[in-house]
Amino acid sequence: MTHPRRERVFEGSDDTRTWLPYEFRHKPDDLTRAPTWVPPHRPRLDW
């Protein structure tokens, strides 16, 4: 795990001028936040 992780950023726009990134609810970004899944449900498409 020494290589940097490449990530794609998905963006959307309502007016084709202001582009905002989509926030994925279950993405493990903040290390101080508890996991957002409840067993036995494990969302995998959102990662």
Sequence and secondary structure as in RCSB ss.txt:
>XXXX:A:sequence
MTHPRRERVFEGSDDTRTWLPYEFRHKPDDLTRAPTWVPPHRPRLDW
>XXXX:A:secstr
  S       EE SSSS  EE   TT    TTS     TT    TT 
